[in-house]
Amino acid sequence: MKKRLLVVGILLLAFALALPAYAQDFTIAMVVKGAGNPFFEACRRGGEEAAAELGFNFIFQAPATPTSEGQIELIDALIAQRVDAILVSANDPDALVPILRRAMDRGITVVAFDSGVAPAGRHMFLNQADMELIGRMQVQMLAEMIDYEGEIAILSATSTMANQNVWISWMLQELTKPEYEKMDLVGIVYGDDLREKSYNEALGLFRSRPDLRGIISPTTVGLAATARAIEDQGLSGKVALTGLGLPSEMAEYIRNGTSEAIALWNPIDLGYVSSYMAHAVLTGAIKGEAGEIVNVGRMGEREIVEADGGLEVLLGAPFVFDIDNIDEWADVY
Ligand code: RAM
């Protein structure tokens, strides 16, 4: 009898010890636009930081090139693997909806971040910063650099990426204001978030538009490639440059004056907060409904709000980097 009690006791203890470990054994996968992009490497660091704090398994995956086909394949495999949540920065807001719906139907939590998916294909979206502000501020920054006069162009990522397209639509709105009367948008080109293609698109702009005064590149890949192209062609001082860039990639160009100022938010925080959002749904801390407050670790708390027909959380405000603060940030991300 004593022996049986002992066995039962041991079993109960083993069960109790195993329970928290089992309950916390979530796997959260991050699927980004494409491999070899330092912006997403920073998002990955944020995801890993959250995983270390919260004790979930973290998987990072990127298609070889930024295509939705590549992302669909990866997501398909993650569904088969039965991950608990998928964090995704989409290469196309609509093309990923069917596969993400399938993921949600299987009980997988889907949080889009950085570049959104249509609301039908996700539970929530982590918005990096006010889209209108990001779009408008890039035009304002370039206008200051070229004294509100001359030909300008936009060098974007791919023509299907939601984040760049929304920012560009706000740039176009901003450009209708009377103060930009003497600025002429002569082209929008796409470097597809690939270094060489972006570089070549920049060269193409210099060739076809010899009077070009400025370029906005709302992509970290495009911006760094364009800066290199401007420098290689000896056009610093003639063609002004701004956009969204990583301080680590742009520091040398800010120091040598190829670009006076750029903007961005913190991509580490983006990976960190999206991971916290998904984890909060998995633990049941939130249901993922409008009006709920989600705890996002060292970033504090955020409210889930309704926006554009879906639910979203706002990370914060973008930062501007220039010669006065670039040294502080060049080693951070
Ligand atoms: C590139 C990607 C990413 C975007 C940044 C600004 O790294 O296109 O989605 O947010 O630029």
Boltz pocket constraint, residues with backbone or C-beta under 6 A from the ligand:
constraints:
  - pocket:
      binder: B
      contacts: [[A, 33], [A, 37], [A, 39], [A, 40], [A, 89], [A, 114], [A, 115], [A, 157], [A, 163], [A, 193], [A, 218], [A, 219], [A, 220], [A, 221], [A, 244], [A, 245]]
      max_distance: 6.0
